[in-house]
């Protein structure tokens, strides 16, 4: 599923209006989300980790 996750993550900000979303590196770590999380998750750290795991410089088609 990692390859599929990378493929879908690359679509954020690149695929136009039919696949809305923002890459996780857009988080400015302000912390506004932290008191709102009912699971007490460190959301800025999770977003950084997600971006590190899924971001690739090159886009590719899943079926190639």
N, C-alpha and C positions, 0 to 999 in steps of 0.2 A: 504493500500500500504506500510505501514511501515514494516510489516513482510517481504514482498517481497523485499523491499529495503535493509533490513538487510541481507537477503539471498544472494542477488546479490553482496552486498558489501563484504561479506566474500569470494567471489570467487576471488577478486583481490589478486594477489600475491600467490594464492593457487591453482588455477585451470589450471596451465600450459599455453601453448602458445595459446590455443583456446579462452581464456578469458583474454586478456592483460589488464593491469592496475596497478595502484599503490594506496595503501591506503592513505587517506588524511593526516594522521599523519606524512607522509614523508616530508611534507613542512617544510623548515627550516626558514621560515619567513624572508627571505632576502629582500623581497619587490620588486624584479625585475619585478614582474607581475603587480604591482599597476599602474605605468604610462602607461602601455600597454592596460589596460582595458577600452574599450570605454564607459562602463556604470559606471565607477568610483566606482567599488565595492571593498570592503575590502576583497580580496580573501583569505589571510591567516586566517582571522577570520572566514570566511565562511567554509574553509576547516576544521578548528578545530571544529566548530559546527557540521559539517557533520559527522566527525569521532565520536564525542561524541554521536551523535544520532544513528548512524548505526553500530558501532563496538560492537560485542558480542564475548565473549571468546570462546563459543562453536559453532561449525558448526552443522547445521542440514539440512536434506533434506526437501525441500518444501512439498513433498507429504507424509511425515510421520506424 
